Amino acid sequence: MNTEIRLLDIVALTEDLPEYGMYRGQVGTVIDVLAPNVFEVDFSDTSGETYAELNLTSQQLMVLLHEPVAAFA
């Protein structure tokens, strides 16, 4: 299944980015679409404090789904 990434989607990293102190599985929110397949993603802690804002490609992200997969077919 290939889900298109959109503004305000909740996404997770699919690869480690140790140069930024970020690792696969960390969750963020798409806050801007910069170009086709390039997104600005905000990573915040449970208090809502941003700890990273990164420009990432669609290959580095996966959309987290909150509905059954059949809803996206």
mmCIF file of the N, C-alpha and C atoms, coordinates in Angstrom:
data_MODEL
# 
_entry.id   MODEL 
# 
loop_
_atom_site.group_PDB 
_atom_site.id 
_atom_site.type_symbol 
_atom_site.label_atom_id 
_atom_site.label_alt_id 
_atom_site.label_comp_id 
_atom_site.label_asym_id 
_atom_site.label_entity_id 
_atom_site.label_seq_id 
_atom_site.pdbx_PDB_ins_code 
_atom_site.Cartn_x 
_atom_site.Cartn_y 
_atom_site.Cartn_z 
_atom_site.occupancy 
_atom_site.B_iso_or_equiv 
_atom_site.pdbx_formal_charge 
_atom_site.auth_seq_id 
_atom_site.auth_comp_id 
_atom_site.auth_asym_id 
_atom_site.auth_atom_id 
_atom_site.pdbx_PDB_model_num 
ATOM 1   N N  . MET A 1 1  ? 0.839   -1.172 0.000  1.00 0.00 ? 1  MET A N  1 
ATOM 2   C CA . MET A 1 1  ? 0.000   0.000  0.000  1.00 0.00 ? 1  MET A CA 1 
ATOM 3   C C  . MET A 1 1  ? 0.886   1.237  0.000  1.00 0.00 ? 1  MET A C  1 
ATOM 4   N N  . ASN A 1 2  ? 0.574   2.199  -0.838 1.00 0.00 ? 2  ASN A N  1 
ATOM 5   C CA . ASN A 1 2  ? 1.333   3.437  -0.927 1.00 0.00 ? 2  ASN A CA 1 
ATOM 6   C C  . ASN A 1 2  ? 0.400   4.599  -0.596 1.00 0.00 ? 2  ASN A C  1 
ATOM 7   N N  . THR A 1 3  ? 0.576   5.193  0.577  1.00 0.00 ? 3  THR A N  1 
ATOM 8   C CA . THR A 1 3  ? -0.271  6.292  1.000  1.00 0.00 ? 3  THR A CA 1 
ATOM 9   C C  . THR A 1 3  ? 0.447   7.607  0.728  1.00 0.00 ? 3  THR A C  1 
ATOM 10  N N  . GLU A 1 4  ? -0.213  8.498  0.016  1.00 0.00 ? 4  GLU A N  1 
ATOM 11  C CA . GLU A 1 4  ? 0.351   9.811  -0.297 1.00 0.00 ? 4  GLU A CA 1 
ATOM 12  C C  . GLU A 1 4  ? 0.478   10.633 0.986  1.00 0.00 ? 4  GLU A C  1 
ATOM 13  N N  . ILE A 1 5  ? 1.589   11.324 1.140  1.00 0.00 ? 5  ILE A N  1 
ATOM 14  C CA . ILE A 1 5  ? 1.820   12.160 2.310  1.00 0.00 ? 5  ILE A CA 1 
ATOM 15  C C  . ILE A 1 5  ? 1.218   13.533 2.050  1.00 0.00 ? 5  ILE A C  1 
ATOM 16  N N  . ARG A 1 6  ? 0.470   14.021 3.050  1.00 0.00 ? 6  ARG A N  1 
ATOM 17  C CA . ARG A 1 6  ? -0.207  15.312 2.923  1.00 0.00 ? 6  ARG A CA 1 
ATOM 18  C C  . ARG A 1 6  ? 0.094   16.189 4.132  1.00 0.00 ? 6  ARG A C  1 
ATOM 19  N N  . LEU A 1 7  ? -0.229  17.467 3.987  1.00 0.00 ? 7  LEU A N  1 
ATOM 20  C CA . LEU A 1 7  ? -0.094  18.426 5.072  1.00 0.00 ? 7  LEU A CA 1 
ATOM 21  C C  . LEU A 1 7  ? -0.861  17.936 6.295  1.00 0.00 ? 7  LEU A C  1 
ATOM 22  N N  . LEU A 1 8  ? -0.232  18.025 7.461  1.00 0.00 ? 8  LEU A N  1 
ATOM 23  C CA . LEU A 1 8  ? -0.763  17.644 8.772  1.00 0.00 ? 8  LEU A CA 1 
ATOM 24  C C  . LEU A 1 8  ? -0.851  16.143 9.014  1.00 0.00 ? 8  LEU A C  1 
ATOM 25  N N  . ASP A 1 9  ? -0.351  15.322 8.082  1.00 0.00 ? 9  ASP A N  1 
ATOM 26  C CA . ASP A 1 9  ? -0.278  13.884 8.331  1.00 0.00 ? 9  ASP A CA 1 
ATOM 27  C C  . ASP A 1 9  ? 0.681   13.610 9.483  1.00 0.00 ? 9  ASP A C  1 
ATOM 28  N N  . ILE A 1 10 ? 0.366   12.565 10.236 1.00 0.00 ? 10 ILE A N  1 
ATOM 29  C CA . ILE A 1 10 ? 1.272   12.060 11.265 1.00 0.00 ? 10 ILE A CA 1 
ATOM 30  C C  . ILE A 1 10 ? 2.142   11.010 10.578 1.00 0.00 ? 10 ILE A C  1 
ATOM 31  N N  . VAL A 1 11 ? 3.450   11.172 10.697 1.00 0.00 ? 11 VAL A N  1 
ATOM 32  C CA . VAL A 1 11 ? 4.395   10.305 9.984  1.00 0.00 ? 11 VAL A CA 1 
ATOM 33  C C  . VAL A 1 11 ? 5.449   9.777  10.954 1.00 0.00 ? 11 VAL A C  1 
ATOM 34  N N  . ALA A 1 12 ? 6.132   8.738  10.533 1.00 0.00 ? 12 ALA A N  1 
ATOM 35  C CA . ALA A 1 12 ? 7.249   8.184  11.290 1.00 0.00 ? 12 ALA A CA 1 
ATOM 36  C C  . ALA A 1 12 ? 8.457   8.072  10.377 1.00 0.00 ? 12 ALA A C  1 
ATOM 37  N N  . LEU A 1 13 ? 9.625   8.255  10.962 1.00 0.00 ? 13 LEU A N  1 
ATOM 38  C CA . LEU A 1 13 ? 10.871  8.067  10.214 1.00 0.00 ? 13 LEU A CA 1 
ATOM 39  C C  . LEU A 1 13 ? 11.042  6.605  9.849  1.00 0.00 ? 13 LEU A C  1 
ATOM 40  N N  . THR A 1 14 ? 11.526  6.342  8.650  1.00 0.00 ? 14 THR A N  1 
ATOM 41  C CA . THR A 1 14 ? 11.787  4.976  8.218  1.00 0.00 ? 14 THR A CA 1 
ATOM 42  C C  . THR A 1 14 ? 13.276  4.648  8.218  1.00 0.00 ? 14 THR A C  1 
ATOM 43  N N  . GLU A 1 15 ? 14.083  5.617  8.597  1.00 0.00 ? 15 GLU A N  1 
ATOM 44  C CA . GLU A 1 15 ? 15.532  5.393  8.654  1.00 0.00 ? 15 GLU A CA 1 
ATOM 45  C C  . GLU A 1 15 ? 16.135  6.217  9.785  1.00 0.00 ? 15 GLU A C  1 
ATOM 46  N N  . ASP A 1 16 ? 17.297  5.792  10.247 1.00 0.00 ? 16 ASP A N  1 
ATOM 47  C CA . ASP A 1 16 ? 18.029  6.546  11.266 1.00 0.00 ? 16 ASP A CA 1 
ATOM 48  C C  . ASP A 1 16 ? 18.693  7.766  10.643 1.00 0.00 ? 16 ASP A C  1 
ATOM 49  N N  . LEU A 1 17 ? 18.660  8.881  11.371 1.00 0.00 ? 17 LEU A N  1 
ATOM 50  C CA . LEU A 1 17 ? 19.356  10.105 10.972 1.00 0.00 ? 17 LEU A CA 1 
ATOM 51  C C  . LEU A 1 17 ? 20.209  10.555 12.161 1.00 0.00 ? 17 LEU A C  1 
ATOM 52  N N  . PRO A 1 18 ? 21.264  9.795  12.474 1.00 0.00 ? 18 PRO A N  1 
ATOM 53  C CA . PRO A 1 18 ? 22.049  10.077 13.685 1.00 0.00 ? 18 PRO A CA 1 
ATOM 54  C C  . PRO A 1 18 ? 22.691  11.460 13.686 1.00 0.00 ? 18 PRO A C  1 
ATOM 55  N N  . GLU A 1 19 ? 22.920  12.043 12.507 1.00 0.00 ? 19 GLU A N  1 
ATOM 56  C CA . GLU A 1 19 ? 23.506  13.380 12.451 1.00 0.00 ? 19 GLU A CA 1 
ATOM 57  C C  . GLU A 1 19 ? 22.567  14.428 13.046 1.00 0.00 ? 19 GLU A C  1 
ATOM 58  N N  . TYR A 1 20 ? 21.263  14.084 13.150 1.00 0.00 ? 20 TYR A N  1 
ATOM 59  C CA . TYR A 1 20 ? 20.271  14.975 13.768 1.00 0.00 ? 20 TYR A CA 1 
ATOM 60  C C  . TYR A 1 20 ? 19.790  14.437 15.114 1.00 0.00 ? 20 TYR A C  1 
ATOM 61  N N  . GLY A 1 21 ? 20.343  13.317 15.554 1.00 0.00 ? 21 GLY A N  1 
ATOM 62  C CA . GLY A 1 21 ? 19.876  12.694 16.783 1.00 0.00 ? 21 GLY A CA 1 
ATOM 63  C C  . GLY A 1 21 ? 18.485  12.101 16.637 1.00 0.00 ? 21 GLY A C  1 
ATOM 64  N N  . MET A 1 22 ? 18.139  11.675 15.423 1.00 0.00 ? 22 MET A N  1 
ATOM 65  C CA . MET A 1 22 ? 16.815  11.152 15.120 1.00 0.00 ? 22 MET A CA 1 
ATOM 66  C C  . MET A 1 22 ? 16.948  9.704  14.638 1.00 0.00 ? 22 MET A C  1 
ATOM 67  N N  . TYR A 1 23 ? 15.968  8.882  15.017 1.00 0.00 ? 23 TYR A N  1 
ATOM 68  C CA . TYR A 1 23 ? 16.057  7.461  14.707 1.00 0.00 ? 23 TYR A CA 1 
ATOM 69  C C  . TYR A 1 23 ? 14.738  6.910  14.203 1.00 0.00 ? 23 TYR A C  1 
ATOM 70  N N  . ARG A 1 24 ? 14.847  5.844  13.420 1.00 0.00 ? 24 ARG A N  1 
ATOM 71  C CA . ARG A 1 24 ? 13.689  5.185  12.829 1.00 0.00 ? 24 ARG A CA 1 
ATOM 72  C C  . ARG A 1 24 ? 12.599  4.984  13.880 1.00 0.00 ? 24 ARG A C  1 
ATOM 73  N N  . GLY A 1 25 ? 11.372  5.330  13.492 1.00 0.00 ? 25 GLY A N  1 
ATOM 74  C CA . GLY A 1 25 ? 10.240  5.152  14.385 1.00 0.00 ? 25 GLY A CA 1 
ATOM 75  C C  . GLY A 1 25 ? 9.794   6.417  15.088 1.00 0.00 ? 25 GLY A C  1 
ATOM 76  N N  . GLN A 1 26 ? 10.661  7.438  15.122 1.00 0.00 ? 26 GLN A N  1 
ATOM 77  C CA . GLN A 1 26 ? 10.239  8.681  15.766 1.00 0.00 ? 26 GLN A CA 1 
ATOM 78  C C  . GLN A 1 26 ? 9.110   9.306  14.960 1.00 0.00 ? 26 GLN A C  1 
ATOM 79  N N  . VAL A 1 27 ? 8.139   9.882  15.673 1.00 0.00 ? 27 VAL A N  1 
ATOM 80  C CA . VAL A 1 27 ? 6.887   10.350 15.083 1.00 0.00 ? 27 VAL A CA 1 
ATOM 81  C C  . VAL A 1 27 ? 6.850   11.868 15.025 1.00 0.00 ? 27 VAL A C  1 
ATOM 82  N N  . GLY A 1 28 ? 6.375   12.388 13.888 1.00 0.00 ? 28 GLY A N  1 
ATOM 83  C CA . GLY A 1 28 ? 6.240   13.827 13.715 1.00 0.00 ? 28 GLY A CA 1 
ATOM 84  C C  . GLY A 1 28 ? 5.005   14.172 12.904 1.00 0.00 ? 28 GLY A C  1 
ATOM 85  N N  . THR A 1 29 ? 4.827   15.472 12.673 1.00 0.00 ? 29 THR A N  1 
ATOM 86  C CA . THR A 1 29 ? 3.686   15.987 11.920 1.00 0.00 ? 29 THR A CA 1 
ATOM 87  C C  . THR A 1 29 ? 4.192   16.781 10.722 1.00 0.00 ? 29 THR A C  1 
ATOM 88  N N  . VAL A 1 30 ? 3.625   16.535 9.546  1.00 0.00 ? 30 VAL A N  1 
ATOM 89  C CA . VAL A 1 30 ? 3.981   17.291 8.354  1.00 0.00 ? 30 VAL A CA 1 
ATOM 90  C C  . VAL A 1 30 ? 3.402   18.698 8.514  1.00 0.00 ? 30 VAL A C  1 
ATOM 91  N N  . ILE A 1 31 ? 4.289   19.709 8.514  1.00 0.00 ? 31 ILE A N  1 
ATOM 92  C CA . ILE A 1 31 ? 3.823   21.089 8.692  1.00 0.00 ? 31 ILE A CA 1 
ATOM 93  C C  . ILE A 1 31 ? 3.955   21.928 7.424  1.00 0.00 ? 31 ILE A C  1 
ATOM 94  N N  . ASP A 1 32 ? 4.606   21.383 6.397  1.00 0.00 ? 32 ASP A N  1 
ATOM 95  C CA . ASP A 1 32 ? 4.685   22.090 5.119  1.00 0.00 ? 32 ASP A CA 1 
ATOM 96  C C  . ASP A 1 32 ? 5.065   21.110 4.024  1.00 0.00 ? 32 ASP A C  1 
ATOM 97  N N  . VAL A 1 33 ? 4.541   21.361 2.840  1.00 0.00 ? 33 VAL A N  1 
ATOM 98  C CA . VAL A 1 33 ? 4.937   20.613 1.648  1.00 0.00 ? 33 VAL A CA 1 
ATOM 99  C C  . VAL A 1 33 ? 5.841   21.547 0.858  1.00 0.00 ? 33 VAL A C  1 
ATOM 100 N N  . LEU A 1 34 ? 7.125   21.201 0.774  1.00 0.00 ? 34 LEU A N  1 
ATOM 101 C CA . LEU A 1 34 ? 8.131   22.082 0.186  1.00 0.00 ? 34 LEU A CA 1 
ATOM 102 C C  . LEU A 1 34 ? 8.279   21.904 -1.318 1.00 0.00 ? 34 LEU A C  1 
ATOM 103 N N  . ALA A 1 35 ? 8.081   20.702 -1.784 1.00 0.00 ? 35 ALA A N  1 
ATOM 104 C CA . ALA A 1 35 ? 8.216   20.345 -3.195 1.00 0.00 ? 35 ALA A CA 1 
ATOM 105 C C  . ALA A 1 35 ? 7.589   18.964 -3.347 1.00 0.00 ? 35 ALA A C  1 
ATOM 106 N N  . PRO A 1 36 ? 7.418   18.495 -4.560 1.00 0.00 ? 36 PRO A N  1 
ATOM 107 C CA . PRO A 1 36 ? 6.909   17.131 -4.689 1.00 0.00 ? 36 PRO A CA 1 
ATOM 108 C C  . PRO A 1 36 ? 7.812   16.159 -3.924 1.00 0.00 ? 36 PRO A C  1 
ATOM 109 N N  . ASN A 1 37 ? 7.230   15.426 -3.008 1.00 0.00 ? 37 ASN A N  1 
ATOM 110 C CA . ASN A 1 37 ? 7.938   14.417 -2.206 1.00 0.00 ? 37 ASN A CA 1 
ATOM 111 C C  . ASN A 1 37 ? 8.961   14.986 -1.236 1.00 0.00 ? 37 ASN A C  1 
ATOM 112 N N  . VAL A 1 38 ? 8.848   16.263 -0.870 1.00 0.00 ? 38 VAL A N  1 
ATOM 113 C CA . VAL A 1 38 ? 9.723   16.878 0.146  1.00 0.00 ? 38 VAL A CA 1 
ATOM 114 C C  . VAL A 1 38 ? 8.840   17.616 1.143  1.00 0.00 ? 38 VAL A C  1 
ATOM 115 N N  . PHE A 1 39 ? 9.052   17.319 2.430  1.00 0.00 ? 39 PHE A N  1 
ATOM 116 C CA . PHE A 1 39 ? 8.168   17.811 3.470  1.00 0.00 ? 39 PHE A CA 1 
ATOM 117 C C  . PHE A 1 39 ? 8.959   18.354 4.651  1.00 0.00 ? 39 PHE A C  1 
ATOM 118 N N  . GLU A 1 40 ? 8.416   19.396 5.285  1.00 0.00 ? 40 GLU A N  1 
ATOM 119 C CA . GLU A 1 40 ? 8.959   19.864 6.559  1.00 0.00 ? 40 GLU A CA 1 
ATOM 120 C C  . GLU A 1 40 ? 8.166   19.154 7.646  1.00 0.00 ? 40 GLU A C  1 
ATOM 121 N N  . VAL A 1 41 ? 8.885   18.493 8.545  1.00 0.00 ? 41 VAL A N  1 
ATOM 122 C CA . VAL A 1 41 ? 8.239   17.694 9.582  1.00 0.00 ? 41 VAL A CA 1 
ATOM 123 C C  . VAL A 1 41 ? 8.666   18.216 10.949 1.00 0.00 ? 41 VAL A C  1 
ATOM 124 N N  . ASP A 1 42 ? 7.675   18.433 11.809 1.00 0.00 ? 42 ASP A N  1 
ATOM 125 C CA . ASP A 1 42 ? 7.896   18.875 13.180 1.00 0.00 ? 42 ASP A CA 1 
ATOM 126 C C  . ASP A 1 42 ? 7.860   17.658 14.093 1.00 0.00 ? 42 ASP A C  1 
ATOM 127 N N  . PHE A 1 43 ? 8.879   17.517 14.914 1.00 0.00 ? 43 PHE A N  1 
ATOM 128 C CA . PHE A 1 43 ? 8.937   16.453 15.912 1.00 0.00 ? 43 PHE A CA 1 
ATOM 129 C C  . PHE A 1 43 ? 8.835   17.111 17.279 1.00 0.00 ? 43 PHE A C  1 
ATOM 130 N N  . SER A 1 44 ? 7.788   16.758 18.027 1.00 0.00 ? 44 SER A N  1 
ATOM 131 C CA . SER A 1 44 ? 7.520   17.369 19.322 1.00 0.00 ? 44 SER A CA 1 
ATOM 132 C C  . SER A 1 44 ? 7.443   16.299 20.399 1.00 0.00 ? 44 SER A C  1 
ATOM 133 N N  . ASP A 1 45 ? 7.785   16.701 21.636 1.00 0.00 ? 45 ASP A N  1 
ATOM 134 C CA . ASP A 1 45 ? 7.674   15.776 22.758 1.00 0.00 ? 45 ASP A CA 1 
ATOM 135 C C  . ASP A 1 45 ? 6.236   15.761 23.277 1.00 0.00 ? 45 ASP A C  1 
ATOM 136 N N  . THR A 1 46 ? 5.984   15.007 24.325 1.00 0.00 ? 46 THR A N  1 
ATOM 137 C CA . THR A 1 46 ? 4.620   14.869 24.837 1.00 0.00 ? 46 THR A CA 1 
ATOM 138 C C  . THR A 1 46 ? 4.097   16.152 25.476 1.00 0.00 ? 46 THR A C  1 
ATOM 139 N N  . SER A 1 47 ? 4.970   17.121 25.713 1.00 0.00 ? 47 SER A N  1 
ATOM 140 C CA . SER A 1 47 ? 4.545   18.432 26.224 1.00 0.00 ? 47 SER A CA 1 
ATOM 141 C C  . SER A 1 47 ? 4.257   19.409 25.097 1.00 0.00 ? 47 SER A C  1 
ATOM 142 N N  . GLY A 1 48 ? 4.477   18.981 23.854 1.00 0.00 ? 48 GLY A N  1 
ATOM 143 C CA . GLY A 1 48 ? 4.243   19.848 22.704 1.00 0.00 ? 48 GLY A CA 1 
ATOM 144 C C  . GLY A 1 48 ? 5.422   20.706 22.321 1.00 0.00 ? 48 GLY A C  1 
ATOM 145 N N  . GLU A 1 49 ? 6.570   20.488 22.964 1.00 0.00 ? 49 GLU A N  1 
ATOM 146 C CA . GLU A 1 49 ? 7.780   21.244 22.654 1.00 0.00 ? 49 GLU A CA 1 
ATOM 147 C C  . GLU A 1 49 ? 8.509   20.611 21.471 1.00 0.00 ? 49 GLU A C  1 
ATOM 148 N N  . THR A 1 50 ? 8.766   21.414 20.457 1.00 0.00 ? 50 THR A N  1 
ATOM 149 C CA . THR A 1 50 ? 9.484   20.923 19.278 1.00 0.00 ? 50 THR A CA 1 
ATOM 150 C C  . THR A 1 50 ? 10.933  20.622 19.649 1.00 0.00 ? 50 THR A C  1 
ATOM 151 N N  . TYR A 1 51 ? 11.393  19.422 19.296 1.00 0.00 ? 51 TYR A N  1 
ATOM 152 C CA . TYR A 1 51 ? 12.795  19.079 19.498 1.00 0.00 ? 51 TYR A CA 1 
ATOM 153 C C  . TYR A 1 51 ? 13.545  18.930 18.186 1.00 0.00 ? 51 TYR A C  1 
ATOM 154 N N  . ALA A 1 52 ? 12.820  18.912 17.063 1.00 0.00 ? 52 ALA A N  1 
ATOM 155 C CA . ALA A 1 52 ? 13.462  18.891 15.748 1.00 0.00 ? 52 ALA A CA 1 
ATOM 156 C C  . ALA A 1 52 ? 12.450  19.299 14.691 1.00 0.00 ? 52 ALA A C  1 
ATOM 157 N N  . GLU A 1 53 ? 12.936  20.021 13.697 1.00 0.00 ? 53 GLU A N  1 
ATOM 158 C CA . GLU A 1 53 ? 12.173  20.327 12.479 1.00 0.00 ? 53 GLU A CA 1 
ATOM 159 C C  . GLU A 1 53 ? 13.095  20.011 11.322 1.00 0.00 ? 53 GLU A C  1 
ATOM 160 N N  . LEU A 1 54 ? 12.699  19.042 10.516 1.00 0.00 ? 54 LEU A N  1 
ATOM 161 C CA . LEU A 1 54 ? 13.566  18.575 9.442  1.00 0.00 ? 54 LEU A CA 1 
ATOM 162 C C  . LEU A 1 54 ? 12.832  18.585 8.110  1.00 0.00 ? 54 LEU A C  1 
ATOM 163 N N  . ASN A 1 55 ? 13.579  18.826 7.043  1.00 0.00 ? 55 ASN A N  1 
ATOM 164 C CA . ASN A 1 55 ? 13.078  18.652 5.681  1.00 0.00 ? 55 ASN A CA 1 
ATOM 165 C C  . ASN A 1 55 ? 13.419  17.233 5.263  1.00 0.00 ? 55 ASN A C  1 
ATOM 166 N N  . LEU A 1 56 ? 12.395  16.457 4.934  1.00 0.00 ? 56 LEU A N  1 
ATOM 167 C CA . LEU A 1 56 ? 12.580  15.041 4.645  1.00 0.00 ? 56 LEU A CA 1 
ATOM 168 C C  . LEU A 1 56 ? 11.849  14.667 3.367  1.00 0.00 ? 56 LEU A C  1 
ATOM 169 N N  . THR A 1 57 ? 12.311  13.596 2.741  1.00 0.00 ? 57 THR A N  1 
ATOM 170 C CA . THR A 1 57 ? 11.670  13.105 1.528  1.00 0.00 ? 57 THR A CA 1 
ATOM 171 C C  . THR A 1 57 ? 10.658  12.013 1.868  1.00 0.00 ? 57 THR A C  1 
ATOM 172 N N  . SER A 1 58 ? 9.798   11.744 0.915  1.00 0.00 ? 58 SER A N  1 
ATOM 173 C CA . SER A 1 58 ? 8.792   10.704 1.128  1.00 0.00 ? 58 SER A CA 1 
ATOM 174 C C  . SER A 1 58 ? 9.436   9.336  1.362  1.00 0.00 ? 58 SER A C  1 
ATOM 175 N N  . GLN A 1 59 ? 10.646  9.122  0.865  1.00 0.00 ? 59 GLN A N  1 
ATOM 176 C CA . GLN A 1 59 ? 11.336  7.847  1.083  1.00 0.00 ? 59 GLN A CA 1 
ATOM 177 C C  . GLN A 1 59 ? 11.789  7.687  2.529  1.00 0.00 ? 59 GLN A C  1 
ATOM 178 N N  . GLN A 1 60 ? 11.879  8.777  3.271  1.00 0.00 ? 60 GLN A N  1 
ATOM 179 C CA . GLN A 1 60 ? 12.319  8.739  4.666  1.00 0.00 ? 60 GLN A CA 1 
ATOM 180 C C  . GLN A 1 60 ? 11.164  8.668  5.653  1.00 0.00 ? 60 GLN A C  1 
ATOM 181 N N  . LEU A 1 61 ? 9.926   8.663  5.132  1.00 0.00 ? 61 LEU A N  1 
ATOM 182 C CA . LEU A 1 61 ? 8.741   8.753  5.987  1.00 0.00 ? 61 LEU A CA 1 
ATOM 183 C C  . LEU A 1 61 ? 7.713   7.693  5.635  1.00 0.00 ? 61 LEU A C  1 
ATOM 184 N N  . MET A 1 62 ? 6.892   7.363  6.625  1.00 0.00 ? 62 MET A N  1 
ATOM 185 C CA . MET A 1 62 ? 5.697   6.568  6.371  1.00 0.00 ? 62 MET A CA 1 
ATOM 186 C C  . MET A 1 62 ? 4.545   7.220  7.122  1.00 0.00 ? 62 MET A C  1 
ATOM 187 N N  . VAL A 1 63 ? 3.374   7.242  6.487  1.00 0.00 ? 63 VAL A N  1 
ATOM 188 C CA . VAL A 1 63 ? 2.178   7.796  7.108  1.00 0.00 ? 63 VAL A CA 1 
ATOM 189 C C  . VAL A 1 63 ? 1.656   6.786  8.118  1.00 0.00 ? 63 VAL A C  1 
ATOM 190 N N  . LEU A 1 64 ? 1.321   7.262  9.309  1.00 0.00 ? 64 LEU A N  1 
ATOM 191 C CA . LEU A 1 64 ? 0.711   6.403  10.316 1.00 0.00 ? 64 LEU A CA 1 
ATOM 192 C C  . LEU A 1 64 ? -0.796  6.429  10.119 1.00 0.00 ? 64 LEU A C  1 
ATOM 193 N N  . LEU A 1 65 ? -1.386  5.260  10.074 1.00 0.00 ? 65 LEU A N  1 
ATOM 194 C CA . LEU A 1 65 ? -2.808  5.133  9.782  1.00 0.00 ? 65 LEU A CA 1 
ATOM 195 C C  . LEU A 1 65 ? -3.591  4.887  11.067 1.00 0.00 ? 65 LEU A C  1 
ATOM 196 N N  . HIS A 1 66 ? -4.712  5.576  11.191 1.00 0.00 ? 66 HIS A N  1 
ATOM 197 C CA . HIS A 1 66 ? -5.549  5.454  12.381 1.00 0.00 ? 66 HIS A CA 1 
ATOM 198 C C  . HIS A 1 66 ? -6.901  4.831  12.055 1.00 0.00 ? 66 HIS A C  1 
ATOM 199 N N  . GLU A 1 67 ? -7.044  4.318  10.854 1.00 0.00 ? 67 GLU A N  1 
ATOM 200 C CA . GLU A 1 67 ? -8.275  3.675  10.388 1.00 0.00 ? 67 GLU A CA 1 
ATOM 201 C C  . GLU A 1 67 ? -7.892  2.335  9.760  1.00 0.00 ? 67 GLU A C  1 
ATOM 202 N N  . PRO A 1 68 ? -8.843  1.441  9.618  1.00 0.00 ? 68 PRO A N  1 
ATOM 203 C CA . PRO A 1 68 ? -8.537  0.171  8.932  1.00 0.00 ? 68 PRO A CA 1 
ATOM 204 C C  . PRO A 1 68 ? -8.012  0.463  7.530  1.00 0.00 ? 68 PRO A C  1 
ATOM 205 N N  . VAL A 1 69 ? -7.113  -0.358 7.060  1.00 0.00 ? 69 VAL A N  1 
ATOM 206 C CA . VAL A 1 69 ? -6.503  -0.175 5.754  1.00 0.00 ? 69 VAL A CA 1 
ATOM 207 C C  . VAL A 1 69 ? -7.565  -0.161 4.661  1.00 0.00 ? 69 VAL A C  1 
ATOM 208 N N  . ALA A 1 70 ? -8.640  -0.910 4.803  1.00 0.00 ? 70 ALA A N  1 
ATOM 209 C CA . ALA A 1 70 ? -9.693  -0.955 3.794  1.00 0.00 ? 70 ALA A CA 1 
ATOM 210 C C  . ALA A 1 70 ? -10.283 0.436  3.539  1.00 0.00 ? 70 ALA A C  1 
ATOM 211 N N  . ALA A 1 71 ? -10.218 1.328  4.531  1.00 0.00 ? 71 ALA A N  1 
ATOM 212 C CA . ALA A 1 71 ? -10.750 2.679  4.372  1.00 0.00 ? 71 ALA A CA 1 
ATOM 213 C C  . ALA A 1 71 ? -9.955  3.479  3.355  1.00 0.00 ? 71 ALA A C  1 
ATOM 214 N N  . PHE A 1 72 ? -8.736  3.044  3.037  1.00 0.00 ? 72 PHE A N  1 
ATOM 215 C CA . PHE A 1 72 ? -7.874  3.770  2.118  1.00 0.00 ? 72 PHE A CA 1 
ATOM 216 C C  . PHE A 1 72 ? -7.816  3.129  0.742  1.00 0.00 ? 72 PHE A C  1 
ATOM 217 N N  . ALA A 1 73 ? -8.519  2.029  0.559  1.00 0.00 ? 73 ALA A N  1 
ATOM 218 C CA . ALA A 1 73 ? -8.476  1.304  -0.728 1.00 0.00 ? 73 ALA A CA 1 
ATOM 219 C C  . ALA A 1 73 ? -9.284  2.012  -1.790 1.00 0.00 ? 73 ALA A C  1 
# 
